[in-house]
Amino acid sequence: MKFSFNFLKEFVPLSVGPQELAQQLTVAGIEAVSLQRAGDDWILEVEITANRPDLLSIAGLSYEVAGIVRSASRITRVKIKEPAQTKAVAIHLEDRKDCPYYRAVLVEGVNVADAPARMREVIAKSGFLPINNVVDSTNYCMLKWGHPLHAFDRDKIKGDIFVRRAREGEKLFCLDNKGRILSPQNLVIADQEKVIALAGIIGGKETEITLATRNVLLEAALFSKGVIRAGRRKAGVSTESSYRFERDVVERYLGYAQDEAAACIQESAGGIITGSVAAGVLPEEKRGPISLSVEKLNAYLGSGIDRRTAQQLLEHTQCDVAVHDKDTLMVTPPFFRKDIRREVDLYEEVARRYGYDNIPLEIPSFGLAAETEAERTYAFKNTLRVFLRGERLREIIPYSFLDERAAAHEKNKEQLVEIANPLKSNERFLRTHLYLSAFEVLRHNARNLREEMRFFEIGEVMYRERGSCREKTRLGIYFSGKGKEHFFLLKKVVENLMEVFCGEKACFSEQPDNFFSQALRIEIKDTAIGFLGIVDDTVLSGLDIPQQLFFAEIELDLLQRAYTGTRGYRAFSRFPEVVRDISIAVKSTRTFASVQQKISGHAPAYLKETTVVETYQGEKLGKDVRGYTLRLIYQSDEKTLSSEEVDAAHNKLRAFLAEDTDIMLR
Amino acid sequence: MTEALKKFLREAEQKIRAVVSEEELEKLKSELLGRKSFLAEIAAGMKSLPAESRAEVGRLLNEAKHTLTALIEGKKSGNTGAVKKDAVDITLSLPGQLPGSIHPISSMIARICGVFKELRFSIYEGNEVEDECHNFEALNIPKDHPSRDDFDTFFLNVKEGSGGKFLLRSHTSPSQIRLMQKSSPPFAYLVPGKVYRPDAVDASHSYVFHQIEGFAVDKTINFSHLKGVLYHFARKVFGDDVRLRFRPHFFPFTEPSAEVDVSCFICGGKGCSVCSRKGWLEILGCGMIHPNVLNYSGIDPGEFQGFAFGMGVERITMLKLGIDDIRLFFENDIRFLRQFYEVQL
C-alpha cells in the first residue's frame, strides 16, 4: 500500500516526520518497504499483511497511526442527502452468496474532464493513473475508505443490472484492452444483453466513462472473497479492486466510499445525484465484547503487564474496554478490526503495542527425552556423510525434477509421478531414481573438469505404487572416469562402506539393466539393498559428458538396518601368515567371483584371504582367456602353520582347480 | 648473541646458494669460516662471556660451523644442500587426491540442529510428499484465502486421498501437524527438510530449498521462551554480539506472530550493502501456535500452549558464508563445493 505522507497527515495529526513514522510502523508490524521524497511530500510504501485489510485505506491507516503516535484520527465521512429510490434501473442478484449486496447511485448530467489537480496528485502518489474526474473520484474514495467502486456509462447499459455467473463462452473486452472468454467460474455484472464487468475485478471497455459520458451509474457492492480470488486467477489479472475484495472489506465503508465518490463527481464533474437503488442486505456488524484475562495474557506472553497498561494499550487500538473484575477486561474491538475475534488475538494486540522487544527472554526446559527412530535416522545420514567425505567424495544437492529426456530412462513409466502444475512444462516428473537427477550436475562439472568427479547425494525418490505416491530415502553415488576400469574405484567405496558400516563384506551378483551396460546387485546379510553399475554408452551418447559414468544407488532404510553401529572387539590371530600365490588362466565366460567361490569352497578353514595381485590379458594367453595371479593367505587362529601343512592343502587346492575345464594352472 | 648468530647463518646460507663458480665458493668459504670471519670473532670473545652462557654459545658456534661446512661441500659436489643419493624431490606434490566435502546446506542444517539439540529439541525429518490438509487446512490456511498466495504449491497428478490433493510440501509445517497429532505434550521438535514452491529460478529464488521448523508445546510455554530459544540460536550461529529484533507480523498458523531480524553481523548494525543499509537482516518467522492449529491436532488449547518458528536454510547460509546467488547451492560446481569443509557434523 502506497500513500502520500501529507495526505495521511490531513486525517491524523503527526508530530513525527516520515522517517520516524516509517520506523515506528515497521516495529508495529506494518513494514515500511520504501520511503521516497516527492517535492515537499513523501511517498511511503508499507506491506500490509493478509489479516489487516482495514489498512488498505487511509481511514484504517489513520487509526493505526493514531494508536502508534498516541494521537487521534480525524477521519470523517462525507454525508450526502439520501438519494431517492430510483425506478429507472433494477438490480437482480442471482446468488446472495456471490454478491450479498449491491447498490447503484445515479449521477446525471456530468461533464467528464480532468479531475482537480489535488485529487490527481493524491491518487498518482498512491500509484493510480489519473484518468478523468469520474474515474479518479472512485479511486480517490477507494484509497480513502478501502472499498472498491466502479463507474459505468449509464447510457451504455441496456435495461437492468444482473449480478450473475458468466455463461460458458461469454466474452468481455476489458479496460486493460484484453478480450476474455468467460465461464461459470466468473462472477459478472451484466445488463439485459451483455456482460459489462468482471465483478469486483475489472470493468468492460464498452461501458467505460469517456469524455462523451453524460450519465453515470456508480456501483458499490460486496462480493464473495473466494469467487473474486478464483475469478481473478482465471482472468490472469489482479487489480486494486480485486486485491481488496479478496482480503475483505469493511462493510460500513461501502456507503461512506460511495457517497463521497458521488459527492466528488457532483463537485468536480457537475451533474446531480438523481437516485439510488440497492439489492440484497448489507450485513450488520454484530460484535460482542471479548473477555481478556490479564493473568492468562501474561502466562501466554511471559510478561508482567498490569491490567491498567493492558487496558490503555487496547484503547490505543480503538478498542472499547470495560473492567469486568480484578483480572478481566471486556474488550470490544472497533468495527473495522474483523481480525480480532478471540482472546488470543487480543494478546497479540497488547503485545504489539507493548513492544515485542519489551517481553523478557527465557530458556524453557524440556527434560529428558529418549532418542527417537527419526533422530537415529538423521544421525545415521550424517555419519554416512562424514564417511563418504573421508572417501574423498563430494556431497551434491541437485534440482530434483526430471525433464522428458531424463524421465525416458525410467523403465516402469507407470511409476513416474507427474506434477500437475509444473513451472516449466518439460520439467514435470519426480525422480524415481536419484541418479536420474544427477546428469545436469555431472554435465556442468565435466565442462570445467579439474578433478575426477566423485559425488554422492542423500535424497528422496518418489514413485507411484498401488495408486498412491511412495517416498523413499536413498544414497546415490556418482563417479566419472576415463576408462571402464574406474568402475572399481566406485566399487571400492561401496565395499568399504559395507565393511565399515555393516561389519561384513557385501555380496555382489550381476543384474542386467538397460541403463547400465553392466551392473551388480549389492547384498548384505541376505538382503538386496541397492546396485552399482557402468552407465551404458547409449545413455552416455546423448549427454555431452566425455567420460564414463559409474553410479550406485542404495536404499537408506535397508542400509541403516544392516548398520551395526559401534562393534565390540574381535580377537585377531597373532600366528604367522603363510602366503602362496597361484597363477591361473580362466575362460572369460567365467566370472572371477565363480572362481573365488570355488576356492573358498574347497580351501581349508584357515585360508584367511584371497586377493588378486595381478590380472592380464593378451596374445600369449590366447583369445577369450583372462589371467590372474592370486595371493592366498593362510593363517590359523590356534597354532603356527608349518609350510608342509600349507603346501599340502595348497597343492590339493591347485589340483582341484585344475580339474575345472575352464581353468588352467600356469 | 644467539639472535645475531642465527641471522648470520641465514644470510650465509643465502650467499652459498647464490654462488655459481668454484672460485667464488672458495672465497666465500674463507669469508664465512676463515680466521677473520664472524664466527672466529665470536670464538675469540668467548673468554669474556659469563660462564653460564659460554657453553650455549659454544654449542651454537659448533653447529653453525658444521652446517656451513656441509652446505659448502654440498655445493661443491653439485647439490644445493646436504642431500642423500637416493633422495626424492619432496618439493613435488601429487595431483588430485583432494579431500571430500559435505554440501554447505547439509552442514548448516547439522549446525543448527546441534544448537537446538542442546536445548533438548528432538530432530524429525518429515515427508516431502504431503496433502492439502496438512499443508494448508490444518495450519489455518483455508481454501481461497489470500494467505495461500505465500504458499504457492506444486500439486501431483495422483488420485486424491482423505487429506485432499497430494502435493510437494511448500513448507516444513505439515510435519508439525503430524508430530502434534501423534505425540502428547510436553515436546519440542526440530524439523529440517526440503520444500518446494513454483518460483522461477533466479539469484534469490529457487523452486526447491530447505527449511528448518521448530516448535515446542507444554502447559507453560510462552512468548518469552520463544524469544529466549531464538536468541540462543542466533548467538550460536551468528556470534555472541548479535542483537535480535522481533517485529509483529502475520502468519495464519501463529498468534501472535513475529518476524525476526538479526543485527547485521557484517556492519554491526550501522548499515551496509548486505543489509540494504537497514542494519537488520530478516532471518525467520515465528509465533505462538494458533489455537486452531493446536485444536486441529488434537491438543487442547485451553490446557496447552506452544511456540513455532521456521527459517530458510539457504538464506541463513548465504548470509553466513557471503554467498550472493542461491543457484550456487544447486549447480554443485566443484569449485564451489570444495570451499566448504565443516569439521563437525
Interface residues (C-beta under 8 A of the other chain):
Chain A: T26 V27 A28 G29 E31 T49 A50 N51 R52 K225 G226 R229 A230 E246 R247 A299 Y300 L301 G302 S303 R342 V344 D345 Y347 E348 A351 R352 Y356 D357 I359 P360 L361 E362 I363 P364 S365 F366 G367 L368 A369 E371 T372 A374 E375 T377 Y378 A379 N382 R385 V386 L388 R389 G390 E391 R392 L393 R394 E395 I396 I397 P398 Y399 S400 F401 V417 E418 I419 A420 N421 P422 L423 L430 V441 H444 N445 N448 R450 E451 E452 M453 R454 F455 G459 E460 M462 R464 G467 S468 C469 E471
Chain B: G96 Q97 L98 P99 G100 S101 I102 H103 I105 S106 A110 C113 L119 R120 F121 S122 I123 Y124 E125 N127 E128 V129 K143 D144 H145 P146 S147 D149 D150 F154 F155 L156 N157 V158 K159 G161 F166 L168 P186 F187 A188 P192 K194 P198 D199 A200 Y207 V208 A216 D218 T220 I221 N222 F223 S224 H225 K227 G228 V229 Y231 H232 R245 F246 R247 P248 H249 F250 P252 E255 P256 S257 A258 E259 M288 H290 P291 Q305 F329 F330 E331 N332 D333 I334 R335 L337 R338 L345
